[in-house]
Amino acid sequence: MKFTDNLIKGLKPKNSPYRLFEKGSDKGFGVQVTKSGTKSFFLQYALDGKRKFLNLGRYPAISLSDARDKVRDNRELLINGDHISQYGSKVIR
C-alpha cells in the first residue's frame, strides 16, 4: 500500500503496537502505531544479518514527505557502506 496523509491519520491504535510497511520503491519505510495512538515513521534495514529499525520521527511533527526524504537519504548511506546505527537518532534529520 502507498502511504498517504489520510491513511496515516486514519490509523487507529490496537491492543498492542503494530507496524505497517509501504510497498514501493522506498524499501523498509514504515509507520508504527502505539497503543496510545502515537504514529512514528521508521526505516527497517539489515546490518550484519540482523534486522534494525531507525526512528525517523513522529507524525505529524514530521510530514510524510519529509519522512520519505529521510528514508532515501539514509538508504543512500547504507548503499555506500555507512553503518547508520553508529549515528543513532542523529542520522540525517
Long-range contacts (C-beta under 8 A, 24 or more apart in sequence): 3-29, 3-31, 3-64, 4-64, 5-64, 8-39, 8-59, 8-64, 11-39, 12-37, 13-37, 26-68, 26-71, 26-72, 26-75, 27-75, 28-71, 28-75, 29-67, 29-68, 29-71, 31-59, 41-67, 41-70, 41-71, 43-70, 43-71, 43-74, 43-75, 45-74, 45-75, 45-78, 45-84, 47-83, 47-85, 52-85, 54-84, 54-85, 54-91, 55-89, 57-93
